[in-house]
Amino acid sequence: MGHATILRGGRLIDPVNGIDEIRDVAFRDGVMAPPESAGGAEILDVSGLVIAPGFVDLHVHLRDPGQTHKEDMGTCTLAAVHGGFTTVLGMPNTRPPADCPEVVADILERAVAQAHCQVLQTGALSVGRWGKELTDYAALKAAGATVLTDDGSCIQDAALMLQALQRAKACGLPVIEHCEDDAVCAGGVMHHGTVSERLGLPGQRYATEDLIVARDAVLSAEADWPIHVQHISTAGAVEMVRRAQARGIRMTAEAAPHHILLTDEAVEKYGTNAKMNPPLREETDRLAILEGLRDGTITAIATDHAPHTAEEKAAGMETAPAGIIGLEAVVPLCLTALVHGGVLTLPQFISTLTRGPREVLGLPVGSLETGAVADLVLLDVDHEHELCVADFHSRSLNCPYDGWSCRGRAVGTLFHGCWAVSPRV
């Protein structure tokens, strides 16, 4: 048998298996093993640290192929492992888009050759992500796609969306949805409210998101197939997901760190580094998202890691692309705001990055039972530090969090039994 390692004295938190206790953890030959079977193992003292399953990010823009001046497979996944993630789900808005088996297969081949963690790839719901003609879901699945989405756009035709759900069900592929009504959006570059009016910028109304969330709840029930709402941003959408769940509709949702932490007022301070899609909303919406996380309506936190160059972001609010990077910021920021801020317990927070994503994907990720692939993260939940965006491993540095004081961080990441980021113990 191969080399074994025992992590001694850490607090193991594995929400999938309901574990939260001080115990030794062992791995051998790339899989988890009982500590008592790991004779002759190397012993690493991790007392005072938390051991958790490797985190899973449901929403990452790899930018590879086609936009590697912003990010590539290597830089994105290097940022991921430094953030504590061992699995990321790539969105389909690559160039060309992941709307055919050839592109999906190409991305996954790049991942095998270049990635520092596991890369799962979405396939587009519609050809070109234009929302007019459905892609071949069976062919996308055969090429390796694990999820369907048009992220960044949304099928506007309800009948076509219902057909998409029915075909996804036939193929057994999860559907995740960017909820945006194009007719109501009307070119808004930030949330429609007092801040947009003060800045003289076109705003995006609540109805843009709320209409599609309501429609998709109806369609999910009609098709009897789940829909996962991406980067939920409005209080109305959170309440609609909550009510859908109460009615037995299989609708889940994720929240992005920027919607957890920021409001539309951040646009005045951070400019285009606070331009998001969906946009940052008002404080009432932010508080509704916190309550959704607290009561389990929102089961996942996903970064929506969206790299852009400094030149693109310098173009001004009306023309600059939306989005920020987040893979290396989410754990420090959310440990600080959610765990130390009293919104979630530490196991609840870890669940949003392990059990929650696992349930959306329906895949064996995010747990540490014996025989599972040895993907884990070590956390120092009390380490006080300031975020330094210049130290991030992403190729792009579009991020508003530089200099933010944080408490807690990932201090080691194990991927398939090898240290992708060596423990700082």
N, C-alpha and C positions, 0 to 999 in steps of 0.2 A: 504494500500500500504506500501511497505517496505521503508527502509532508503534511503534517497536521498542525493547527494552531488553536490555542485556547485563549479566549479573551476572558480575563479573570476579574471579577469584582464589579462589573458594570451593572447598571439598571437596564434590564431588557424590557422594552416596550414593543409588543407585537400585537396590534389591534385585531388583525385577522384571526389570531388564535386566542385572544383575550388574555394576554400575558402582560403583567406589569410587576416585576419583582427583581431583586438582586439575584443574579444567577450567572454561572459560567456559560459561555457560548463557544462552540467549537466548529471548525470546518476542516475538511480534508478533501483533496482532489476536486476542488471547486464546488463542493456541496456541503450543506450543513450536516453535522454529525453529533451524536451524543457525546458530551465531554468525557464520560467514563470510558468511551471506546477509543479515545485519542491518546493512546499510550505513546510516550516519547515525544509528545507535542511541544512545540515552542509555546511558551507562556508569555502573554502580554498583559500587564497589569493596567486595567482601564477603570480602576476605582474612581468614583466621582463623575464618570461619564455615562451617558445614555447610549445604549446599543439599540438601534432600530433597523427594520428592514430598509433596504435601499429605496429611496424616494422615487416616485413615478410622476412625471410631468405630462399631463394630458394635452398640452397646448404649446408647441414650440415651432418656430419658423426657422428651419435649417438654412434656408437661402441657397441650398445646394441640390440641384444644379441651377445655374443661370444668373445668380446674384452673389457670387462668391467674393466680390469686392466688399460685401457687407458682413458675410459670415460663410463658413464652409463646414463640412462634416466634422473635420478635426477640431476647429476652434469652438464650435457649438458644443460638442460633446465633452471637450476639455472643461469648458465653463460648467457644464452640467455636473460632472463628477466633483468639481471643487465646490459646487453648491449642495452636494449630498444626494444627487440624483443618479440612479443607475439604469433607469429606463426613461426615454423621452418619446413622445408621439409627434411625428413631423406632420405639419399641415400641407395641403396639396397645392398651395399657391407658389410653387416653384416655377421656373421658366425652362422648358415647357411645363405646364401644370400636370399634376399626377392624375390624369384622367384616362390613362390607358395602361395596359399591363407593362409595356416596354419601359415607361418612365418609372413606374413603381419598382420594377425589377432593378433598374439602373440605380435608383436611390439606395435600395437595400444592398446591392453589390458594393456601392461606395461605403456603406456603413460597415460591412464586413472588413473592408480593407483599411478604413481610416478612423472609425469611431472608437471612442474611449469608453462607451457604455452601450447598452442595448438601444437600438433605434427601431421603433415601430413606425410604420408609414400608413397614413390615410390615403384612401382613394377618393377622387372627386365624385360628388353625387351627380353632377351634370357635366356634359362635354364643355371643356373650356371654362368651367365654373360660371357659365352664362345663364344657367337656369332655364334652358329651352329644351334640351334633349338629354335624357338620362344616359349615363355611361353603362358599360357592360359590367355589372357587379360581380358576376361569376368569374369573369376573366380577371378582374382586379384582385379578387380573393385568391385565385389560383397563382397570381404573381406575387402574393405576399401581403396585400393590403389587409389590415385588421379592423379598420374603422372606415366609415363613409362620412364625408362632410364637404361642403363648399366654402369652408371658413374664409371669411373676408367678403363673402357674398352669400346670398340666400335665395333659394327658389321662391319666386313670388307667386306662381300659379298654385293654388291650393290643390287642384286635381292632380297636377304633376307631382306635388310633394306627397300626396297620398299614395300615388303609384310608386314613388321612390321608397316609401316605407314598406309597402307590400313586397317589392322586389328585394329590399334589404332583409326583410323577414325570411323570405324564401332562401336567401343565401346565408342567413345567420350572422349578418354583419351589424354591429352597433351603428347608430346614427347620432352624430353630434352636430349641433345647429348654431350657426351665427344668426341671431334673430334681429333682422333689420328690414323694415318695410321701406322699399326704395321710394315709393310715392310720397311718404310722409317725411322721409329723411331730408329731401330737398336741399342737398348740398351743405348741410350743417357741418361745421368743423369743430364744434364743441357743444356742450349742453345748452339748450335754450333756457335762459333765465336772466336774472339781474346782472350776472357777470358778463354774459355774452352781449347783452344790451349796452353795458357800460363800455365794453371794448369795441363795440360796433362790428361784431363778428356774427355770421350766420349761425344759428343754433339748431341743434337736433332735439326734437321734442320727445317726451316720454313715450308717446304713441308709437314711435318708430320701433322700439323694442317690444312694448307691451302687446301690440297687435299680433305680432308673429308668435310670441309665447302663448297667447290665448289660442290662436289658430292651431299651433302645433300640439297643444294639449288635446284639442278635439280630434285632430288627425291621429295622434298616438292611440287614443281610445278606439277610434274607428279601425285602425290597422292592427290593434293589439300588438304593438311593437314599441319598445321604449325610445324616447328621445332625450338626449342629454343637452341641456342649455349651456352654451359656452359663455364665459366672461359676463355673467349676469350683472346688471348695473342699476336697475331701478327698483324702488320699493314695490311698485305694482307688479313687476315680474316675479319678485320673490314671493309675494302673496299668492300669485296665480299658480306658481309651482307648488307652494304649500297646499293649496286647495286641491290641486290635481292629485297630489299624493294622497290626500285624505279620501279622495274618491276612488282610490285604487289604480289610478293612471300611473304607468311606469315612466315618470318624468324625473330626471335628476338635474343637478346644476352644479357648476363650478364658479368660484369667485377668483378674480385676479388680485394680486397684492395691491395694485394701484387703486382699485375700487374699494379695497379694504382700508387703505391708508389716506387717500387723497380725495378732495372735492374739486369742483370746477374753479374754486378760488385759486388753485395751484397754477392755473394758466397764467395768472398775473405775475407769479413769481418765477416759474420755470419755462414759460413760453412753449415752444414746440415739444419740449421734453415732457409736457403735460398734455399733449395732443394724443388722444387714444380713440380707438373705435371698438366698442361703444365708448362714448366720451365719459369723462369724469362727471359725476352728477352732484347733487346737493347733499348736505349733511344728513338730512332725513333718509336719503337713499343709502348712504354709507352705514348709518345705524341699522337700517333694515337688513343690510347684508350681514352685519355682525350678529344680529338676532337670528338670521337664517343659518349661520354657521353654528350658533349656540344651540338651536333647537333641532338641528339635523336636517333642515330643509335643503341646505347646501352641503353636500357631502365631500366636495373636493376643492382644493386650492390649486390653481394652474397658473403658470407664470405669464402665458401669452408672450413669451420671449420673442421680441420683434426687432432685430438689429437693422439700423439705418446709419448711413455715413453722416459725418458732421456737416458736409456740404448739403446733403439733402435736408437735414433738419434746420439748416440756416435759411431755408427758403421762405420762412414766414408761415403763420398759422393757416393761411388759406390754401397754400400749395404744398407744404411739407407733408411727408407721409406720416401716418399715425403709428404710434407704438413705441415701446421702450424695451431694453433688455431687462432680464430679471432673474436668470438662473442662479446667480451668485448672491443675490440680494434677498430672495424670498425667505430663507430660513432665519437669518439674523433679524430681518424686519418683522416677521410674523411671530417669532419667539418673543420679541420685545413687546409688540403691540397686543398680541392675542393671549399669549401665555402669561407673561409678566404683567400684562395689562388686565388680567382677570376675566377675559372673555371666554377662553377655552382652557381646559386642563391640558397638561402636556400629552397624555394619551389621546385626547380628542384632536389636538393639533396634528399629531403624528398620523392619526387615522385619515386626515384630509389629504395626506400625501402617500398613503399606502392602501388602506382598505377602500377608501372612496374611489380612487382611480381604478383599482382592481375590479370593483363591482361594475364600473362602466365598461371596462374592456372585456370582462369575462375571461381573463387570462391569469395564469399562475405567476403573478408578480406580487411584490409587496408583503411577503411573509417569510418567516425564518424557521418553519418546521423542519424536522429531520428529513433529509433527502432533497430539500429545496435547493435551488441554485444559490450559492453563497454570495448574495448581494446585500450589503448592509452599510449603514452609516453610523459613525460615532459623533455624538453631540456633546459639546460643553455648553450647557444651557445658561451658565452664569458668566461666561467670559464677556467682559465689557470692552468695547472697541468702537472705532469709527469706520464706517464704510469708506473705502477709497476706490472709486471707480477705475482709476488708472491702473490698479492692480488686478482688475478682472481679466479673465482669459478670453473673453469674447473679442472678435475682431472689431466690432463697433462698440462705442462707449456712450450711446444715447440713453441717458439715465438721470433722473432728478435727485437721486439719493446720496450724492457725494457729500461726505462729511456728516451724515446722519449718525447719531449715537445709538448703538445697539447693545443688547445684552443677549448673548448666545450665538453660536455658530456651529457649522459642521467642522470637525477636526480630523476626519479620516473617512475615506470611502473605499469599500471593498467591492470589486466587480468580478463576478465569476471566480471568486477565491483568490484574486490577486489585488494588491493595494493599488488602485488607480490614483489615490491620494494617500500618501503615507501618514499614519496616525501622528498627531501632535500630542504626545502624552508625556 
